[in-house]
Structures are given as C-alpha cells and as structure tokens.
Amino acid sequence: MKSYSKLVILLSSLGMSISAYADRGFVTDFEINALSNNTGNIDQSSNRTLLGRSCGPMALLAVYNHYSVENTGNEAGFVANQAVIEAAVDRLYNYMRTATNDSVSHNGYPIDISYENGNQYPTTAIWELSYIAENRDNWNFTAQFEATRDSQSALDAVITHLQLDRPVIALTNGLYLVQHYVVVYEIDEENEIVRFFDPLDGDFVTASLTDFIAYWDSESGAYNYMSIY
C-alpha cells in the first residue's frame, strides 16, 4: 500500500509542499510481515521466569524478522516456536556476556551484562542492543540510539525514521511498572495514534499518541529510542 508519508521524500526533492503529510510515518508492511511470519511468537509472557526482563533482545528479534521477510521473503529461523525463540535470546545474551568479559565498549558505553537474579536474563541498555544489531555476525545493521529531553524533538525524529521505513525501538518507563522496550512502526499525529509491537505478549498495539508520549518518558526525563536499518 502506498502511503502519503512515503511520498514525503519524493515531493520534497521536487520542491513541492508536503506539510499536510509530514506528521505521519510508518514502516511499510511491518505488521503484515509480522502477523504472517510468526513475530507474535516473540512473547515474554510464555516464560516470565526466564524472559521477564528480556524485552530488549526480543524487540531486536522482531525487527530482524521483519527485515528477513522484507529482504528474502522468508521468516527468520528463530520464530517458529517458543523453544527456538528462547534459544535465539540465549545466543544474544551469550554474545553480550562475551563482550562483557572482554571489556568491550560500544560508542563509548561499556557492555555490562550480569546475571544478578539467578538464571533470569537481565535488563539491557539501549547501547547494548545497538551493539548486537551492528556487530553480531550476519546482522550488520545500523542502529542509531538517541535520547532527548524534548518530546516533540523525539517524536519528529522517530517519524522521520519511520518515513524512511526504519522500525524504531523505544524505551518506555510508564507502560508497565518497569522500563520496557517496544517496536514502534507507525505514528500518526493528525489522528493521535501510535502503533507498536509489544514483546511482553507478542501483540500489536494501537494506542493514544498522548498516552504513549507520557509513558515513553524515562526516569531521567529523557526520551530514548533507536532506529534500525
């Protein structure tokens, strides 16, 4: 389906006015690719004891699956069922644990994964997700993580990424009782909606944009997000 937001770049290059459509962005076919190719199996609630804090790596798996379908026509090899998803999550944590042991830093931030609560996977920083996306074998994405204290600047930046067909992982602070990553794939300011994939239960959520901005704000007062392409 062709979108006005996808015409923004073309019209801009032609010097034509785009103001009427500049407030909407979405990732082409993200939901279609995801629904028909098992992204919904990426579900923390299926094993909360193990996966309860693994929303970051699971959000990455959802984005990877989207690009796999978009670029090859085939789903990624780790989404067929819960067992293979858990194995994929384990590989990502092992990758970060190796980087921790090797004292690796990414864009000036240390990779530091510690298992302080028994066998439960720990929380991840947004730069650790960027490290996986950019450096893991056969991934090779560009993963720009950014933070700003101005909600409109953050919103404008995310819409721009969406207009370029880039899914955006956002770190929310008020969606649940803990910080939580989701994959934003559509924002429509005019109609006041945002759509995102929630790895907590593998659902695709349509929410009020005002509400989303309220729980996107982090404890530090910053809006954290990362585009992947």
C-alpha positions in Angstrom: 0.0 0.0 0.0 1.4 3.4 -1.0 1.4 6.0 1.8 1.5 9.7 1.7 4.3 9.5 4.2 6.3 7.5 1.7 5.8 10.4 -0.8 7.4 12.9 1.5 10.9 12.4 0.3 9.9 12.4 -3.4 7.8 15.5 -3.1 10.5 17.3 -1.1 13.1 16.5 -3.7 10.7 18.1 -6.3 10.3 21.2 -4.2 6.6 20.5 -3.6 4.8 21.3 -0.4 4.5 18.3 2.0 3.3 20.0 5.1 -0.1 18.3 5.1 1.5 14.8 5.3 4.7 15.5 7.2 3.3 14.3 10.6 2.8 10.7 9.7 5.3 7.9 9.3 5.1 4.1 9.2 7.2 1.1 8.2 5.8 -0.4 5.1 4.3 -3.9 5.7 5.8 -4.3 9.2 2.5 -5.6 10.7 1.7 -7.7 7.6 5.2 -9.3 7.6 5.0 -9.8 11.3 1.5 -11.3 11.5 2.0 -13.7 8.7 5.5 -14.7 9.7 5.3 -15.6 13.4 6.6 -12.4 15.0 3.7 -12.9 17.5 5.5 -15.9 18.9 8.1 -13.5 20.3 6.4 -13.4 23.7 8.0 -12.9 27.1 4.8 -13.9 28.9 5.2 -17.5 27.7 8.1 -17.9 30.2 8.3 -14.9 32.5 10.7 -16.6 34.9 13.4 -16.7 32.2 12.3 -13.9 29.8 10.8 -11.4 32.2 13.4 -8.7 31.6 14.5 -9.7 28.0 12.2 -7.2 26.2 15.2 -5.5 24.5 16.7 -8.6 22.8 13.2 -9.8 21.9 12.4 -6.4 20.3 15.5 -6.9 18.3 14.4 -10.3 17.2 11.1 -8.8 16.0 12.9 -6.2 13.9 15.3 -8.8 12.5 12.3 -11.0 11.5 10.7 -8.0 9.7 13.9 -7.4 7.6 14.3 -11.1 6.9 10.8 -11.2 5.4 11.2 -7.9 3.6 14.6 -8.8 2.1 14.3 -12.5 1.4 10.6 -13.3 1.6 11.3 -15.8 4.4 10.9 -15.5 8.1 13.9 -15.7 10.3 14.8 -19.2 11.6 14.1 -18.4 15.2 10.4 -17.6 15.3 8.7 -20.8 14.6 8.0 -21.7 18.3 8.9 -20.8 21.8 11.8 -23.2 22.1 13.7 -21.7 19.2 12.9 -18.1 20.3 14.3 -18.9 23.7 17.4 -20.4 22.1 17.8 -17.2 20.0 17.5 -15.0 23.1 20.1 -17.1 24.8 22.5 -16.6 21.9 22.1 -12.8 22.1 22.8 -12.8 25.8 25.9 -15.0 25.4 27.1 -12.6 22.8 26.8 -9.7 25.2 28.3 -11.8 28.0 31.4 -12.4 25.9 31.6 -8.7 25.2 31.3 -8.0 28.9 34.1 -10.5 29.7 36.3 -8.9 27.0 35.6 -5.3 28.4 34.1 -4.2 25.1 32.6 -0.7 24.8 30.2 0.5 22.1 30.1 4.1 21.1 31.8 4.9 24.4 29.5 2.9 26.6 30.6 -0.4 28.3 28.8 -3.6 27.6 28.0 -4.9 31.0 25.7 -7.9 31.4 25.5 -9.5 34.8 23.1 -12.2 36.0 22.3 -10.9 39.5 19.0 -12.7 39.8 19.8 -16.4 39.3 19.0 -17.7 35.8 16.7 -14.8 34.7 18.1 -12.9 31.8 19.0 -9.3 32.9 17.8 -6.0 31.6 19.8 -4.4 28.7 20.8 -0.9 28.0 19.9 0.6 24.6 23.6 0.8 23.5 23.9 -3.0 24.2 21.0 -3.6 21.8 22.8 -1.3 19.3 26.0 -3.3 19.8 24.2 -6.5 18.9 22.5 -5.0 15.8 25.7 -3.5 14.4 28.3 -6.2 15.3 26.7 -9.6 15.5 27.6 -11.9 12.7 25.1 -11.7 9.8 23.2 -8.8 11.3 25.3 -5.8 10.2 22.5 -3.2 10.8 23.0 0.5 11.5 21.4 1.1 14.9 21.3 4.7 15.9 20.4 5.2 19.6 19.4 8.7 20.7 17.9 10.5 23.7 16.4 13.9 24.1 14.5 15.7 26.9 12.2 17.4 24.4 9.2 15.2 23.5 8.4 17.0 20.2 12.0 16.7 19.0 12.0 13.0 19.8 8.6 12.5 18.1 9.7 14.3 15.0 12.9 12.3 14.8 11.1 9.0 15.2 8.5 10.0 12.5 11.4 10.8 10.1 12.9 7.3 10.7 9.5 5.7 10.1 9.1 7.6 6.9 12.4 6.0 5.8 11.0 2.6 6.6 13.1 2.2 9.7 11.5 0.4 12.7 12.2 2.2 16.0 12.8 0.6 19.4 11.6 2.9 22.1 12.3 2.6 25.8 9.2 3.2 27.8 9.0 4.0 31.5 5.3 4.0 32.4 3.7 1.4 30.1 4.3 -1.2 32.9 5.8 -0.9 36.4 9.3 -1.3 34.9 11.2 0.1 31.9 10.2 -1.7 28.8 11.2 -1.8 25.1 8.6 -1.8 22.3 9.0 -1.6 18.5 7.2 1.5 17.1 6.2 1.0 13.4 3.6 3.8 12.9 2.9 7.3 14.3 0.0 9.5 13.0 0.0 12.8 14.8 -3.2 14.1 13.0 -5.2 11.1 14.2 -3.3 10.9 17.5 -2.3 7.3 17.3 0.8 5.2 17.6 1.2 1.5 16.7 3.9 -0.7 18.2 4.8 -4.3 18.7 5.0 -5.3 22.4 7.3 -8.3 23.1 5.7 -8.8 26.5 2.8 -10.7 25.0 3.6 -10.7 21.2 0.8 -8.2 20.5 0.4 -5.3 18.1 -0.9 -2.4 20.0 -2.7 0.8 18.8 -2.6 3.5 21.5 -3.2 7.1 22.0 -0.2 9.2 21.0 -0.6 11.4 24.0 -0.6 8.4 26.3 2.4 6.9 24.6 4.4 10.1 25.0 3.6 10.2 28.7 4.9 6.7 29.3 7.8 7.0 26.9 9.5 9.5 29.2 12.2 7.8 31.2 13.1 8.1 34.8 15.8 10.6 33.9 13.4 12.7 31.9 14.8 11.7 28.5 13.0 10.1 25.5 15.2 7.1 24.4 14.9 5.5 21.0 16.9 3.6 18.4 16.2 3.3 14.7 17.4 0.1 12.9 18.1 -0.2 9.2 
